[in-house]
Amino acid sequence: MEGITEEERASIRAASQEVSLQFRSLIDSADVDTIKHTQHQILGRLQDSNAVLSHFNEYSEQCYAEVSGEFARKTRLLKSIKSDLDHIFTKLRSMKARLKATYPDAFPDSTTSEMLDERPDLDRPL
């Protein structure tokens, strides 16, 4: 604020004080107190919620630590089973192909197999 004279500073200060007084007259102190009280209540509720969530997070972390090893073992088991089944089905497909090449009449064609297969289609909606 260089180049401003002392009179200009005084007039700016007076104008600032006048604007401040006008704003204070627009605001009702009871309304401000009500807003403060409401904000205080909200703060309390948020702090309570934060405490509950923190407790839940700690509990969840403890439960996860208890079961994570079991999940890892079961996941490895399922992957192993899937690998074994993939291997079995690959072997079955190759055996079926060899049998079909050796005995072509042993496996009906697709139209006949659809007529013979009376199992319900589980993928079709009811």
Secondary structure by P-SEA (a helix, b strand, c coil): cccccaaaaaaaaaaaaaaaaaaaaaccaaaaaaaaaaaaaaaaaaaaaaaaaaaaaaaaaaaaaacaaaaaaaaaaaaaaaaaaaaaaaaaaaaaaaaaaacccccccaaaaaaacccccccccc
